[in-house]
Amino acid sequence: MAEIYAIISGKGGVGKSTFTAGISAALVSLGKKVLAVDCDIGLRSLDLLLECDEQVVFDWGDVILSRCEPERAVIHGKVDFIAAPRSFEDEFNAENLRKLLTGCYSGYDYIFIDSSAGVGRAFETAAGACDRLIAVTTADNICVRSCAVACADARKLGVTDQRLIINMFEIRPAKKRRLLNLDECIDETGVRLLGVVPFDRVLAYASVTGIKPGEFSPSDRAFDRIARRMTGENVDLICE
């Protein structure tokens, strides 16, 4: 049975979808079978990050509405992928999405639901369909505060198993008090830290340039550590 995670953020621009793509690829490299599901209805972008946008024909909404068979919605690759619908329908809710994922796609080790930024209908659909939640934030006051709100709303939906990713972290601005430090991010959100992804300029531009971080890049090493922690290995939170 797949472990279903919702990947959320309080605000856009914190690298939530980039994290979804990165952690999915890292887990595949560890031999896990991973399905990434875009839940940013109307504003999907995960297909671009996974470089399969030209292959999208159907989405999970088509499956729920019986427009196609479940397998036809999956784009197979290093990371398997299902696109988000282009618009909302009444049937696109947490109950139906969870039934779909647990009933038709249960053969995966991990399923990551890439939610929309902030709270709202897509967020409620993603959070309500998951077993666990990973909240992604950068270390600035605005994003951390909005992340705390999103995590609190998820707890109201019954999602209490939550972990925090601090993304695009830079140690020097944190030491100079231009950014929050790790402890302040944890205290503000009230969520246990899963990992830290340092700022990586190549990763930031990857969706535009098509150039991916190398095996020993800061972000790639961070994704590998986080993936190993998720699979039960005892590794450090932060890359040296």
Secondary structure by P-SEA (a helix, b strand, c coil): ccbbbbbbbcccccaaaaaaaaaaaaaaaabbbbbbbbcccccccccccccccccccccaaaaaacccccccccccccccbbbbbccccccccaaaaaaaaacccccccbbbbbccccccaaaaaaaaaccbbbbbbcccaaaaaaaaaaaaaaaaacccbbbbbbccccaaaaaacccccaaaaaaaaccccccccccccccccccccccccccccaaaaaaaaaaaaaaccccccccc
